Amino acid sequence: MADYDRRGGGGGGRGGGGGGYNRKRRYRDDNEDDNHYRGNNSRRRYDAPPHVRLRKQLIAIAENPMIERHDEISQIANLFTDNWDDDVLLRGNFTDLVLQLCVEQPLKTPFLAGVLMVVNTNKPEAMDLLLEKAARLIEDKLREGEWRDVKLYLKLVGCLQGVLEGEGVFGVLGELFERAVGLQTASSEDTIGTEIVKIILLTLPYVMAAGSPEQVQQEWQQKAADLLENTAIIASEPHPLQAVIEPYHPEAGEENPAQSQSLISLLQAQLQAETAQGWALSCLPRPWQFPVGEVETVAKLASAKKHVLPNIVIPKTVVRGPRPLFPEVYISVYGQQEVESVPPPTSLASSLIRDALLDTINVLHFNRNATARQLIEVDCYFAPRTFALRGTPFDRLRDIEKPKSTWKPEDVAVDAVFTQLFLLPNPEHKLVYYHSVLTEACKLAPAAIAPSLGRAIRYLYRNAPRMDLELAYRFMDWFSHHLSNFGFTWKWTEWVEDVELSGLHPRKAFIVGSIDKEIRLSFAQRIKNTLPEPYQKLIGPEKEKDVPDFKFANDDTPFAAEGREIAALLKRKAPDEEIDAVIQRIQSQAIDRDLDALVASTDVFVTCVLYVGSKSLSHVLAAIERTKDRLADAGAASDASRTQIIEAVMAYWSVHPGVALSIVEKLLNYSILTPLTVINWALNDQAGKTRGEALAWAHIYELVFNTVIKVTGRVRQLVVKVSQPDEMVDDETRDNEVRNMRELFRAIEDSLGAWAGGTKDEMLESNARGEEDGLVRRWGTRWLRVFKRRQAIEEAFLVEAVRERERREEVRKEWEVVERQRREERERKEAEEKERNGANGAEEEKKENGMEGEVDIIE
């Protein structure tokens, strides 16, 4: 009523008073049709333009399992062809949207191809338009090194092989293989050639699925067999870098829990097995094959026009592109189960389904909700009966009789995300993105996804001791982050026995590290309340304090009075002269006690800065900002004082190491600390004091790893800038940073090599710790593998950056020639067309003159 009163209120309406205006609107002349205003209160229906409706239907294709796919495809195709002549926007928008969708939502590519084939029966010129655009896009992506986009466009064109004349896509795949052979011949460590072979192998099944059984048997099987025979040359050879990215490293006498296999060698074997089965490809949908009852549509599809695939120029020199390329291995978190809940690695479906899911995950990174929804609905995008029913409990899979599938769509989706989460050396996006995808999937379908995640967690926890250390810490980060989104609840009672293990045991280290990360994301008391009684001792009373104790509050602490005085001066922002006087007193007393004066004064000053800023992270960062000059001077004075800075930080925030790591990062940014100081403190000082036990502490690994990433990231920035002519970065600066990075890796290798080999002084002095020393050596080996891999990757990047610049320059020159030839060809055709038009015009004019003469004679 409030809205109604406001409309009727006020004076000066068109009829005088406010009420008069309302009466004029409500009552009409008798001659006027007022049914719409009196008897029918429904709003007038608005019909969107055809191109808007077409866009909406195309984007949502195959999402609704209640709609028959053939009906949906026919409806979209008819909407397009019926409005071809009326809506100019429809033509360009349709082809552009199809090409955009095949990249952004690759699960829908076969269904888009089905629409195109039906459209081809009525408007074949639309197919010509799309093929021309697709060919030009493939050329552009080849030139830029966007290999995933090349694969996805070829996947769409491969699904259209049935309407292509001649070899079609086979010719493009053959030419791509020639480039791969050239690259592999030049260098066995080349990764571009491996990527090209992977694209060929993943495109081939869609090409074979696109044809009728007669076409596959008569025309294409031999071409596919020849192609597979060629790719076996590259796919069967293990890549030299594969050993660097192994996800599991069992100890002597232990079995590898999930034998990793190269992705392209696995694909090669799967496709060869599929050849023996006549290319059944049972998991792939074929929406272009209509039911027998659709007689008219089936007849039109069989007699539809064939098209020539436009020429696709593949550069003789290919570039790596913006994404680093590494060999890939097959891993699954659902191995060693009594019932197969995911496709086995022997099945081609495992590679095809996972490839489509991985492309979806990595392309839709800007919308994690859409990504999670498509993962949950994965069964909509493959052939019927490929998966078991959604939400089927794992225990019920045993009751499913053959040949029905036992593959759980939830397990397949979760497995795909973990594949990216555990991708070595680096996933494409930040790890937190993959965390968020699993979180959103669990929120969208908690009853289905949560049990799948539970089994994945148990599998990973069982194999944590054998897992690559970097992957083990990724698992820890995800586990604690995931629990924080769901009330920190987990069945901790399953792991109670492991609480009593040594702190050096990998499973005990995982439990302690996970709880510490949970506390970072919440607070100690809350986490303590979620844990069973045996875990309570892992959270000491000191962790429940928000602010650590100030050690100089105790008079028994050396320099206690001076520490309290400096803290008071810092709080009231006293001038430097007053602080200098107190520091000089500390140094004098330290000399009298035979202590290092710089180390003693640095310890007091840094501890006071931390105490003053202990209220929050922003407070401590502000305190460092105010005192950064003095801290920089202290750090520059000697290696010992620089080491004391990090020692003071880590000691003060020892119960909350997450805060300490943030502070150390800030000190590195200000160059108060050097990366080498951090490495030496962690791997020599701290690890030495604890006789190697610090190697099992999650925050020590995080400290070293983050420091290395910071250094290597800086080097990469400089290398990229030097390669760009507009950037003002000289070679000397770059060379200095590269030299420092190599020195850092040498220091890491020296320290970790001693721990892994058992030659560290602290280990030689302790002869009675046989079992624990063995665990320390195991930790040293796992650490060493991680950072050797990091070093190998960075060295490869430096070499590849130079090659990439050269390759891009060659591609640019080659493409200029291609563009010039095409431009000349267009100009030649335009001139011929103009000449023909001129001749035709002269002929018409002659005819017209002749007709005028005849009229004159008649007159």
Residue pairs with C-beta under 8 A, 6 or more apart in sequence:
7 22
8 18
8 19
8 21
8 22
9 18
10 18
11 17
11 18
13 20
13 21
13 22
14 20
14 21
14 24
15 21
15 23
15 24
26 37
28 34
28 37
36 44
48 56
49 87
49 89
50 79
50 82
50 83
50 86
50 87
50 90
51 83
51 87
51 89
51 90
51 93
51 94
53 79
54 76
54 79
54 80
54 83
54 90
54 93
54 94
55 93
55 97
57 72
57 75
57 76
57 79
58 76
58 94
58 97
58 98
58 101
58 112
58 115
59 97
59 101
59 105
61 72
61 73
61 76
61 108
61 111
61 112
61 115
62 69
62 72
62 107
62 108
62 111
62 380
62 381
63 377
63 380
64 72
64 380
65 377
65 379
65 380
69 111
69 114
69 285
69 287
70 287
70 290
70 291
70 294
70 297
72 111
73 111
73 114
73 115
73 118
73 287
74 118
74 297
76 115
77 115
77 118
77 119
77 122
80 90
80 94
80 115
80 119
80 123
80 126
81 119
81 122
81 123
81 126
83 90
84 90
84 91
84 123
84 126
91 126
91 129
94 126
95 126
95 129
95 130
95 133
96 133
98 112
98 115
98 116
98 130
98 156
99 130
99 133
99 134
99 137
99 153
99 156
101 108
101 109
101 112
102 108
102 109
102 112
102 152
102 153
102 155
102 156
103 149
103 152
103 153
103 363
104 363
104 364
105 360
105 363
105 364
105 374
106 152
106 155
106 356
106 359
106 360
106 363
107 356
107 357
107 360
107 374
107 378
107 381
108 381
109 152
109 155
109 156
109 159
109 206
110 159
110 206
110 209
110 284
110 285
110 286
110 287
110 381
111 285
111 287
111 381
112 156
112 159
113 156
113 159
113 160
113 210
113 287
113 288
114 287
114 288
116 126
116 127
116 130
116 160
117 160
117 162
117 163
117 288
117 301
117 304
118 288
118 297
118 300
118 301
119 126
119 127
120 126
120 127
120 163
120 304
120 305
120 307
121 297
121 300
121 301
121 304
122 300
124 304
124 305
124 307
127 160
127 163
127 305
127 307
128 307
131 157
131 160
131 307
131 309
131 310
132 310
134 153
134 156
134 157
135 309
135 310
135 311
135 312
136 310
137 149
137 153
138 150
138 153
138 154
138 157
138 172
138 312
139 312
139 313
139 314
141 147
141 149
141 150
141 153
142 150
142 314
142 315
142 318
143 315
143 319
143 811
143 815
144 319
144 321
144 322
145 318
145 319
145 320
145 321
145 322
146 321
146 322
147 195
147 196
147 199
147 321
147 323
147 325
148 323
148 359
148 362
148 363
150 199
151 199
151 202
151 203
151 359
152 359
154 169
154 172
154 173
154 199
154 203
155 202
155 203
155 206
157 164
157 168
157 169
157 172
157 309
158 169
158 203
158 204
158 206
158 207
158 210
159 206
159 207
159 209
159 210
159 288
160 210
161 168
161 169
161 206
161 207
161 210
161 211
161 220
162 210
162 211
162 212
162 215
162 288
163 304
163 305
163 306
163 307
164 306
164 307
164 308
164 309
165 306
165 307
165 308
165 309
166 308
166 309
167 174
167 223
168 207
168 309
169 203
169 207
169 309
170 207
170 220
170 223
170 227
171 309
172 309
172 312
172 314
173 200
173 203
173 204
173 207
173 227
174 227
175 314
176 196
176 199
176 200
176 314
177 196
177 197
177 200
177 227
177 230
177 231
179 193
179 196
179 314
179 316
179 318
180 192
180 193
180 194
180 196
180 197
180 200
180 234
181 193
181 230
181 233
181 234
182 193
183 190
183 192
183 193
183 196
183 318
184 190
184 193
184 194
184 234
188 237
188 240
189 239
189 240
189 241
189 796
191 239
191 241
191 320
191 325
191 326
191 327
192 318
192 319
192 320
192 325
193 234
194 234
194 239
194 264
194 325
194 327
195 325
196 318
197 231
197 234
197 235
197 264
198 263
198 264
198 267
198 328
200 227
200 231
201 231
201 235
201 264
201 267
201 268
201 271
202 267
202 351
202 352
202 355
204 224
204 227
204 228
204 271
205 271
205 274
205 279
205 281
205 284
205 348
205 352
206 284
207 220
207 224
208 216
208 220
208 224
208 279
208 281
209 279
209 281
209 284
209 286
210 288
211 219
211 220
216 278
216 279
217 278
221 275
221 279
224 275
224 279
225 275
228 268
228 271
228 272
228 275
231 264
231 268
232 268
232 272
234 264
235 262
235 264
235 265
235 267
235 268
236 265
236 268
238 262
238 265
239 262
239 327
241 326
241 327
241 792
241 796
242 262
242 327
242 329
244 424
244 425
244 788
244 789
244 792
244 793
245 326
245 327
245 328
245 329
245 424
245 425
245 789
246 260
246 329
246 468
247 258
247 260
247 329
247 331
247 422
247 424
247 467
247 468
247 471
248 256
248 257
248 258
248 260
248 463
248 466
248 467
248 468
249 466
249 467
249 468
249 782
249 785
250 256
250 257
250 466
251 466
251 778
254 466
256 466
257 335
257 336
257 462
257 463
257 466
258 331
258 332
258 335
258 336
258 463
260 329
260 330
260 331
261 329
261 330
261 345
262 327
262 328
262 329
262 330
263 327
263 328
263 329
263 330
263 351
264 327
264 328
266 330
266 345
266 351
267 348
267 351
269 346
270 346
270 347
270 348
270 350
270 351
271 348
273 346
273 348
274 280
274 281
274 348
281 348
282 349
282 383
282 386
283 343
283 348
283 349
283 352
283 353
283 382
283 383
283 386
284 352
284 382
284 383
285 381
285 382
285 383
286 383
288 301
290 297
290 298
290 301
292 298
313 818
315 811
315 814
315 815
316 814
317 807
317 810
317 811
317 814
318 807
318 811
319 804
319 807
319 808
319 811
320 800
320 804
320 807
323 428
324 426
324 797
326 424
326 425
328 423
330 345
330 350
331 418
331 419
331 422
332 342
332 345
332 415
332 419
333 414
333 415
333 418
333 455
333 456
333 459
333 460
334 341
334 342
334 411
334 415
334 455
334 456
334 459
335 459
336 459
337 455
338 398
339 394
339 397
339 398
339 406
340 406
340 407
341 394
341 397
341 406
341 407
341 408
341 411
342 350
342 407
342 408
342 411
342 412
342 415
343 349
343 350
343 353
343 407
343 412
344 350
349 386
349 407
353 378
353 382
353 386
353 412
354 412
354 415
354 416
354 419
356 381
357 375
357 378
357 412
357 413
357 416
358 416
358 419
358 420
360 371
360 374
360 375
361 371
361 375
361 416
361 417
361 420
361 434
361 437
362 420
362 428
362 429
364 370
364 371
364 374
365 371
365 428
365 429
365 433
368 433
368 436
368 437
368 440
369 440
371 437
371 440
372 437
372 440
372 441
372 443
372 444
373 444
374 381
375 413
375 416
375 417
375 437
375 441
376 390
376 409
376 410
376 413
376 441
376 444
376 445
376 448
376 449
378 387
378 409
378 412
378 413
379 386
379 387
379 390
379 409
385 404
385 405
386 405
386 407
387 405
387 407
387 408
387 409
387 412
388 397
388 400
388 404
388 405
388 406
388 407
388 408
388 409
390 409
390 410
390 445
390 448
391 410
391 445
391 447
391 448
392 400
392 408
393 451
394 408
394 451
394 455
397 406
397 408
400 406
408 452
410 445
410 448
410 449
410 451
410 452
411 452
411 455
413 441
413 449
413 452
414 438
414 441
414 449
414 452
414 453
414 456
415 456
417 434
417 437
417 438
417 441
418 456
420 427
420 428
420 429
420 434
421 427
421 431
421 434
421 435
421 474
421 478
422 471
422 474
422 475
424 468
424 470
424 471
424 789
425 789
425 790
425 793
427 434
431 474
431 477
431 478
432 481
434 478
435 477
435 478
435 481
435 482
438 449
438 453
438 478
438 482
439 482
439 485
441 449
442 449
442 450
442 453
442 482
442 485
442 486
453 482
454 491
457 479
458 494
460 467
460 475
461 495
461 507
461 510
464 472
464 475
464 506
464 507
464 510
465 505
465 506
465 507
467 475
468 782
468 785
468 786
469 701
469 782
469 783
469 785
469 786
470 705
470 786
470 789
472 506
472 510
473 513
473 698
473 701
473 702
473 705
475 510
476 510
476 513
476 514
476 517
476 698
477 517
479 514
480 514
480 515
480 517
480 518
480 521
481 517
481 521
483 489
483 490
483 518
484 518
484 521
484 522
487 530
488 518
488 522
488 526
488 527
488 530
489 530
490 530
492 530
492 531
492 532
492 535
493 532
495 507
495 511
496 532
496 534
496 535
498 505
498 507
498 508
498 511
499 508
499 511
499 534
499 535
499 538
500 534
501 507
501 508
502 508
502 771
502 772
502 775
503 509
503 512
503 693
503 696
504 692
504 693
504 696
504 772
504 775
504 776
504 779
505 775
506 696
509 696
509 697
509 698
511 535
511 538
512 538
512 698
513 697
513 698
513 699
515 527
515 531
515 535
515 538
515 539
516 657
516 658
516 698
516 699
517 658
517 698
518 527
519 527
519 539
519 543
519 656
520 656
520 658
523 544
523 546
524 539
524 543
524 544
525 544
527 539
528 536
528 539
528 544
531 538
531 539
540 655
542 548
542 655
543 655
543 656
545 655
547 614
547 615
548 614
548 652
548 653
548 654
548 655
548 656
550 563
550 567
550 607
550 611
551 557
551 563
551 607
551 652
552 559
552 560
552 562
552 563
552 564
552 567
552 604
552 607
552 608
552 611
553 560
553 564
554 560
555 561
557 563
558 593
558 600
559 586
559 589
559 590
559 600
559 604
562 582
562 585
562 586
562 589
562 604
563 604
563 607
563 608
565 582
566 579
566 582
566 583
566 604
566 605
566 608
567 608
567 611
567 612
569 578
569 579
569 582
570 579
570 608
570 609
570 612
570 623
570 627
571 612
573 626
576 630
579 605
579 630
583 601
583 604
583 605
586 597
586 600
586 601
586 604
587 597
587 598
587 600
587 601
588 597
589 600
590 596
590 597
590 599
590 600
590 601
591 597
596 640
596 641
598 634
598 637
598 638
598 640
598 641
598 644
599 640
599 641
599 644
601 634
602 634
602 641
602 644
602 645
602 648
603 644
603 647
603 648
605 627
605 630
605 631
605 634
606 631
606 634
606 644
606 645
606 648
606 649
607 648
607 651
607 652
609 620
609 623
609 624
609 627
609 631
610 620
610 623
610 648
610 649
610 652
610 653
610 663
611 652
612 619
612 623
613 619
613 620
613 621
613 622
613 623
613 624
614 620
617 659
617 662
620 659
620 663
621 663
621 666
624 631
624 663
624 666
624 667
624 670
628 670
628 672
631 645
631 667
631 670
631 672
632 670
632 671
632 672
634 641
634 642
634 645
635 641
635 642
635 645
635 672
635 673
635 674
636 642
639 677
642 673
642 674
642 677
643 677
643 680
643 681
643 685
645 667
645 672
645 673
646 664
646 667
646 673
646 677
646 678
646 681
647 681
647 685
649 660
649 663
649 664
649 667
650 657
650 660
650 664
650 681
650 686
652 660
653 659
653 660
653 663
654 660
657 699
658 699
660 699
661 699
661 702
661 703
661 706
664 673
664 678
664 703
665 706
665 710
667 673
668 674
668 675
668 678
668 707
668 710
675 707
675 708
675 710
675 711
675 740
675 744
676 743
676 744
676 747
678 703
678 704
678 707
679 704
679 707
679 744
679 747
679 748
679 751
680 747
680 751
682 694
682 700
682 703
682 704
683 704
683 748
683 751
683 752
683 755
684 751
686 694
686 700
687 693
687 694
687 695
687 700
687 751
687 755
688 760
688 761
688 762
691 762
691 763
691 766
691 769
691 772
691 776
692 755
692 760
692 762
692 763
692 773
692 776
692 779
692 780
693 776
694 700
695 701
695 755
695 776
695 779
695 780
695 783
696 775
696 779
701 783
704 748
704 787
705 786
708 744
708 745
708 748
708 787
708 790
711 737
711 740
711 741
711 744
712 741
712 790
712 794
714 737
715 734
715 737
715 738
715 741
715 794
715 798
716 794
716 797
718 729
718 733
718 734
718 737
719 734
719 738
719 797
719 798
719 801
720 801
721 727
721 729
722 729
722 730
722 731
722 734
723 801
723 804
723 805
738 798
741 794
745 787
745 790
745 791
745 794
748 787
749 784
749 787
749 788
749 791
752 780
752 783
752 784
752 787
753 780
753 784
754 760
754 780
755 763
755 776
755 777
755 779
755 780
755 783
756 777
756 780
756 781
756 783
756 784
757 777
757 780
758 764
758 773
758 776
758 777
763 773
763 776
766 773
